[in-house]
Amino acid sequence: MNYNTPNTKNSTVVVKAACAIVFCLFSFVYLYFYQVDMLSVAQHILSGGVTRYDRLIGALVITLSLFLLQLGISVFCRFNGKYHALTYFPSLLILAIITDIGPEIVCGLGSNHWLWFGPLALLLWFGVAGILKKYRFYEAPASAVGIFSRTMWINIMIMTVMLLFVGIASDSYSVFHYRMHVERCLMERDIDKALETGKKSLETDSDLTMLRIYALARSGRLGDELFTYPVAGTSDDIIPSEDGAHCIIYPNDSIYKFLGAKPSRPVKALTFLKGLIKHNLATDAVRDYILCGYLIDRNLDSFIYHLPKFYEIDDSLPRHYREALILYTHQRSNPALVYHNVVMDTDFNDMQALERQYKTEAARKRKVFGQYAGTYWWYYKYMK
């Protein structure tokens, strides 16, 4: 027995319209804003760099395709009442699968967990759909119509759970998201936006660090701001290489061109950069690449040796270079180069006094981070 009153029919139409609006808005916004970088890299790799992803067309086509799939499933299942939202599950599962893109895409692979979880999820959905189709449920009472009906809120709750599932499924690779967003910003020549990407996160890898070094050098801020970001890797990772850090959609050759030339064979980054200077091919950015490479390696002696070749030793030096000089001066009993700055000397002494207040390294690290994160001192001592 089923009630087919006009009020029930009106309520069903409202529920269907609400679910459709929620799905289409979520899918479009999710694809257009949040997943554009991942889909761009996927299309770039899968097409061999021949085609380029268009965020507007891509978001519209994918959303429309998934909505049409839902319409077909809705005709098959005929969930017109409290469980109409379940007809969106296959579409949202596909949305989660195609946007769950991680570093393995570089090798032309997808996320392995979908190989078993995707079919299992569909099998469970078919089981639930079969049960609900067999045992029909009564519609909501005719007096409860529209957005205030129990049927409406059950459907909205189901939609919310499924949308959260999509968001969680694609949020496993935050560093890769940052990296690809930085590359897209560099493609669009938006250096400032590239440098804002993931700035407050403590997560990084050598690829993202290399891209940030390039962006900072392009903006003339490398010596002042490099260690305000988390830094990963060594000096070997500051330029692209075949077996190390590299770009995916942004041309590696653009970075080499910015530095002055491209290496003809695999070579250590610092060796290559010093070779550019030796052969008069280096741009101004190379000197900061070399100095920051030594700082990343915590090689203060080599940093001190090269610094006077590139800069006058005074208070006009970039911030991190002055911090490294202060650290070197305090560390060495017989320093090859002495530098003092009243403000920085005081800050460094205050940091040492703060460290002495705590016996364990974990406690020192936590307290020092609160006041000195973003300095070279913090990186040198605590960022392992």
N, C-alpha and C positions, 0 to 999 in steps of 0.2 A: 504494500500500500504506500502511495506517495502523494503528498499534497502538492497541488499545482495551482494554487491561488495566484491572482495577479500580484499580490504583495511579495509572494515568494519568488515569482519570476523576476520582479523588479530588483529584489535583493540579490538574486543570482547575477543579474547583469552588472549591478554595482560592484559585486565581489570580483567578477571577471575583469572589469575595467580597472579596478584598483590594483589587482595583481599584475595586469599587463603594464600599467603605468610604472609601478615599482620596478618590475623587471627591466623594462626598456630604459628607464632613467639610470638604473644602477649599471646595466651593461654598457651603455654609451659612455657614461662618466668614467667608469672603471677602465674601459679600453682607451678612451681619448686622453685622459690625464695620467692615470697611474701606470698603465701597461704599455704605453707607446714606445718606451725605450726597449722593453723586452721583445715586443713584436717587431720592432725595427731590426734588432740584431738577428732575430730568427729568420726574417725574410732575407736579410743580407747574406747570411751564411747558407741557407737552403737554396738560394738562387745563385750562389757563387758570386755575389756582388753585382749581378746584372740588373736587378730591379731594386726599387727603394719603396719602403712602406710609407703610405700616406695616412696620417693619423685620422683625418676626417672620414675618408672613404673607407678605411679599414674598420673604424668603429661602427659606421652605419651598416656596412655589408655584414659584418659578423653579428651585430645585434639583430638585424632583420632576418638573417638565416636562422638564428637560434629561436627567434620568435615564431617563425613559420614552422619550425620543428615542433614547438610547443603546441601550436594550433592542431597539427596532425595528431599529436599524442592526446590532446584534449578530446578530439572526435572519437578516438579509439577507447579512451578510458571513461569518458562521460562523468567526470567528477565535477558536478555542478554545484555542490554544496560546501560543506565544511572542509573538504579536502581537495578543492580545486587547485590550490597552490602546488600540490604534489606533481601536477602535470609539468611543472617547470624544472623538475629535478634533472632529467636527462640533459636539458639545455644548459643548466648551470654546471652540471658535471663536465660537459664538453668545454664550457668556458674556463673552468678551473684547469683542465688538462692543457688547453692550448696556451694558457698564460703562465703555467708553472714552468718557467724557463730559468735554467741555471747555467753555471759555467760549462757543464757537459755539452751544451748546444754547440760549443766551438768545435767539438769532434763529430757533430751531426747527430748527437744522441739526445733522447728525451729523458725525463725523470723516470728512473726504473720502477719506483713504487707504484706508478699508474698501471704497470703491466699486470699486477695482481689486484690492486685496489679498485681500479676502474671497473673491470668485469664483475668483481664481487659486489660493488655498490649497485651496479645495474641489476644484478641478480636479486639482491635484496629488495630493490625498488619494484621489480616485476612481481616478487612475492607479495609485497604489501598491496600493490595495485590489484592483483588477482583477488586477494581477500576482500578488499573494499568493494570491488566490482561485484563479487558474489553476494556479499551481505550488504545490501543497500541501506544507507542511513537516511533517516527522515531529515527533511530540510528544516531550517530554523523556523520558529513560529512566525506566523504572518505578521504579528504585531511588532516584531523586531526586524526593522528594515534599514538598509543603508549602512553608513559607517559605524553606527552604534549597535549593530547586530552582533550576536555571539559568533555567527558564521564569519563575519568580516574579520574579527579579531583573531580567530583561530587561523584563518588564512594568512593574515599579516604576520603572526608569530611563526608559522611554518616558513614563510618567505624569509623572515629575518634570520632564522637558523641556517637556511640554505645559503643566504648571502654571506653570512659570517664564515661558513665553510669555504666558500670561494676565496674570500679574503685571506683566511688563514693558510689555505693550501698554496697560495702564491707568494707568501711572505717569508719564505725560507732562505732567501738569498739577498739580504739587505746590502751587503758589500757589492754584489754583482749589479744590483739595481743602481747603486751610487755610481759605479764604474761606467755603466752604459749611459746613464744620464749625463755624466761629465763628457763622455765622448760625443753624445748628440749635441750638447751645448757647444763643444769645440767645433763641431761641423757647422753650427749656426753662428760661429764666431762670437758667442756670448760668454766671454771669459769670466765676468763677475758672477753670472749664474752658475757656471761650472764650479767656481770656488766656493759657492754657498752650499753646494750639494753635499749632504752628510757631514757638514762641518761640526755639528754638535755630537756626532756619534764617535765612540771610541773604537769602532770596528774599521778595519782597513786591510789591505793586502798590498803586495808589491806593485801590482798593476795599477791600482788606484793611486798609490803614492807617486808612481812615475808620471801619471797624468796630472796630478796636482803640482808636481815640480815643474812640469812644462807650462801649465796655466799660470803659476806664480811667476815664472821667468818671463813669460809673455807680458805680464802686467808690471814687471819690474819690482816684484815684492818677495822674491825668493829668499833673500838673506834676512828679511824682516819677519816672515810669517810661516816658513816651512814647518817649524816645530810647534806651531799653534794647532796643527793637525796631527793625528796619530800617524806615525811613520813605520813602515814595514819594509823588510828587505835590506840590502846592502848597497854599496856604491855601484855594484854591477847591475843593479836594477833601475838606475836613474835614466837610462835610455833604452829604447826597444832592442830586443835581441830574439833570436830564433828559439832559444831554450829558456828564456827568462821572461821578464815583463814585456808586454806588447799591447798594441791596440787591436781592436776587433773591427770596428766600422770606421774609426778615424784613421787616415793614412799614416803609417809609420814614417813614410818619407817626408811628411810635413814637419815632423819633429827634427829629423836629420837636416832638412833645409833650414830650419830655424837656427840650428847650431852651426851650419856652414857647409857641411858635406856629409855624404853617406859612407860608412865603412865598406871597403871592397871585400872584406872577409871578416869572420867572427873575431872579435877582439874585446878585451876588457874595457869597460866604459871609461875609466880614468886614463888608460893608455890611449884610447881613441881621442879623447878630448884634449889631452896634452899634445897629441900628434897634430890636431887641428891648429893649435897655437904655433907649433914648430914650423908648419908649412904655410903660415899666414892665411889660413882658411877660416879661422874661428870668428864667430860673431861675439858681441859683448857678453852675451848670456853664458858663454862657455866658462868664463872665470868663476861665476857663481855656481855653475854646475860642479866644477872641480872642488871648490871650497865646501859646498854642501855635501858632496860625496864623501869627503874626509870626515866631516862632522857626523854624518850618518854612521860611518864606521867607527866613530869615537877615536879617530886617529888624530889626536891633537897636535902631535909633533909635526906631521906632514902638513896639517892645516897652518900651523905657525910658520912653517918654512915657505909656503906658497903665498900666504896672505900679503906680505909686503910687496910681492911682485905685481899684485893687482890693485892694491888700495893703499892710500896714505893711512897710517895708524893714528887715528884721532877719533874724536867723538862723533864724527859724521859717518862712521862705519855702520852698516846694517846692524840691526839689533842683535841677531843671533851671533854675529861675528864678535861683537863686544862681549856678549855673555860667555862665549867660548874663550876669549882672551882673559876675562876675569877668572874663569875656572882654571885655566892653565897657569896663570900667575899664582893662584893660591895653592895649586897642587905641587908645583915644582919648587924645590929648594934653591935651584940655580937656573931660573928660566932663561931661555934664549931671547925672549922678548917680554918686556914688562909693560903691562897696561893697567891703569887705575882710573876709575870713574867713581866719584863720591857716592852717587846714588846707587849704582850697581854694586859697588863694594859693600855698602850698607845692606842692600837686599840679600846679597850672598851670605854675609855674616849672619843675618837674621834667619836665613834658611838653615844654616848649620846649627844655630842655637835651637831652632825648632826641632831639628832631627835629634839633638842630644836629649830632648825631653822624653823620648820614647825608646824603649828597650828593644822592641821587636821591629823587624823590617816592615811587616804588614801595617803596623800602626804608624810608623814613620811615613810610609808610602801614602797612606790615606790622608794624613794631615798635611803633608807637603803638597799633595795633589790639589788640595783645596785652595792653596795660595800661590803655587808656582807652576801649575800645569800651563803649558804653552811656552815655557822657557826652555832653552837648551839644557839648562841644569837638570830640569825634570827628566828630559829625554835621556841624558847621559847617565843618570844614576838609576832611574826606575823603569824606563820603558824597555823591557827586555824583548 
